[in-house]
Amino acid sequence: MKELLILFGLFFKVGIMTFGGGYAMLPMLERELVNKRGYVTMEEIMDYFAVGQCTPGIIAVNTATFIGFKRKGILGGIFATLGVVTPSVIIITLLASVLKLIAGNEIANSAFAGISVAVCALVIQAILKLMKTGVKDALTFGIALGAFLAMFFLNASPIIVIIVSAVIGVIAKRLLDKTSAKKEAK
């Protein structure tokens, strides 16, 4: 039960400190779950994010569920998910009650503008960290560049881009393995 409460507390902390969606939580996940506790590796977090992007729901919730499940099974998934969702429920409930009071308020608008800039910085940091662990060679760089171009210029669905990227990765790996086997056979 103790580790379930720890999972809840960790993801509560992530949930309360994450503004701007799932990608903004990557630096905190890395610090809390990879560096401090060793619960998962950064590669595993990247995998959870990729799967979380393809599945219905919010990336932060999906990732919390995957990590909690990995640590403590179904109960771990439930506790981690509740942990990451609870702060949002509390904050949204409180904000909804005062939203009419702060709508159009210059101080509130300025605060939200400042938060938006900070979230951009967090997302950029997350992208750079993902690139360090995910882009390992010319092939993965090409896949990343193609995925970016498809989503940015063609407005392609992230799900389609992830599936196509996975297929390209599998095919390329098999071709590289065959080429290596032929070289070793000579």
C-alpha angles and dihedrals in degrees: 000000000000094000090047090056090046089053090049091049094047093050092041087057091048091047095049094046099043117095121172104033139284099321092056089061094059096092091051093046090051093050097044104034105026106031104028103034108014091223092141140359124247088248090057091050089052090051091050090050091051092050090041090055091054096047127072116267140040118325093227092053094045092048093048089050093050094048094045091049091050091053103040110001123239095343090050090053091050095048094046091047093049089048095055094042100044097073091052092050091050095045094045091049091051094044093048090058093053100029094103090052095053099036106118092006109145094216093049091048090050091049091051090048090053092048090051091055092049090049090053089054091050092050092049090050090050091049092051092049091048090050092052092054101030105038103066106150144000092286096054090043089054092049091048092048092047091048091050093048093047093052098038101043103022096035088228119181112263089226092056091045092051093047093047090046091051092050091049090049093051094046093046092048091051092048091049091048091051091048091049091048091052091050091050091048091057 
